[in-house]
Amino acid sequence: MKKPKIVFNSPGFKALLNTDSMHQVVEEVANHIADKANSNYGGDGYKVTTQVGGYGGGRWIGFVTATDEDSLKAESEDSALTRAL
């Protein structure tokens, strides 16, 4: 019996990764991580940014970043963001 051949459909994956639904999923996950990081240090200094990145021809990516001195210190001293992951 022949093994079935798997064909990778790059245009199809690219189309899926660039949908509004995928943007919503990426944003929800990033917001969840930011909420946990903010909870870890008791503030609201971690914020979310999403954009279409260039990897693999483009797809939605999310960033959670410290926005003030307190949240930077919370990551540096207590790993507030790292623990949120």
C-alpha positions as CSV (number, residue, x, y, z in Angstrom):
1,M,0.0,0.0,0.0
2,K,1.3,3.4,-1.0
3,K,1.8,6.0,1.7
4,P,-0.4,9.1,1.2
5,K,1.5,12.2,0.1
6,I,1.1,15.3,2.2
7,V,1.2,18.5,0.2
8,F,1.9,21.7,2.1
9,N,-0.4,24.5,0.8
10,S,1.5,27.7,1.6
11,P,-1.0,30.1,0.0
12,G,-3.8,28.4,2.0
13,F,-1.9,28.7,5.3
14,K,-1.0,32.3,4.6
15,A,-4.6,33.1,3.9
16,L,-5.7,31.4,7.2
17,L,-3.0,33.2,9.2
18,N,-4.1,36.6,8.0
19,T,-7.8,36.4,8.7
20,D,-9.6,38.7,11.1
21,S,-10.4,35.6,13.2
22,M,-6.7,34.8,13.6
23,H,-6.1,38.5,14.5
24,Q,-8.7,38.1,17.2
25,V,-7.2,34.9,18.6
26,V,-3.7,36.4,18.7
27,E,-5.0,39.6,20.4
28,E,-7.0,37.5,23.0
29,V,-3.9,35.4,23.9
30,A,-1.7,38.5,24.2
31,N,-4.2,40.2,26.4
32,H,-4.5,37.2,28.6
33,I,-0.7,37.2,29.0
34,A,-0.7,41.0,29.7
35,D,-3.4,40.6,32.3
36,K,-1.5,37.9,34.1
37,A,1.7,40.0,34.0
38,N,-0.1,43.0,35.4
39,S,-1.6,40.8,38.1
40,N,1.8,39.5,39.0
41,Y,3.0,42.9,39.9
42,G,-0.2,44.7,40.9
43,G,-0.2,47.4,38.2
44,D,-1.3,48.0,34.6
45,G,2.1,48.7,32.9
46,Y,2.0,45.8,30.5
47,K,0.3,46.5,27.2
48,V,-0.5,44.6,24.0
49,T,0.3,45.5,20.4
50,T,-0.6,43.3,17.4
51,Q,0.6,43.6,13.8
52,V,1.2,41.6,10.7
53,G,4.8,40.3,10.8
54,G,7.0,39.3,7.9
55,Y,7.8,35.8,8.9
56,G,6.7,33.2,6.4
57,G,5.2,35.8,4.1
58,G,3.2,37.5,6.9
59,R,0.9,36.6,9.7
60,W,-0.6,38.2,12.9
61,I,1.8,38.5,15.8
62,G,1.3,39.9,19.3
63,F,3.7,41.7,21.6
64,V,3.3,42.3,25.3
65,T,5.6,45.0,26.5
66,A,6.4,47.0,29.7
67,T,5.3,50.6,29.3
68,D,6.6,52.3,32.5
69,E,9.5,52.1,35.0
70,D,7.4,50.0,37.5
71,S,6.6,47.3,35.0
72,L,10.2,47.2,33.7
73,K,11.4,46.8,37.3
74,A,8.7,44.1,38.0
75,E,10.1,42.1,35.1
76,S,13.7,42.7,36.0
77,E,13.4,41.8,39.7
78,D,10.4,39.5,39.8
79,S,10.0,38.1,36.3
80,A,6.4,39.4,36.2
81,L,6.0,39.0,32.4
82,T,8.1,35.9,32.1
83,R,6.0,34.1,34.8
84,A,2.8,35.1,32.9
85,L,4.0,33.0,30.0
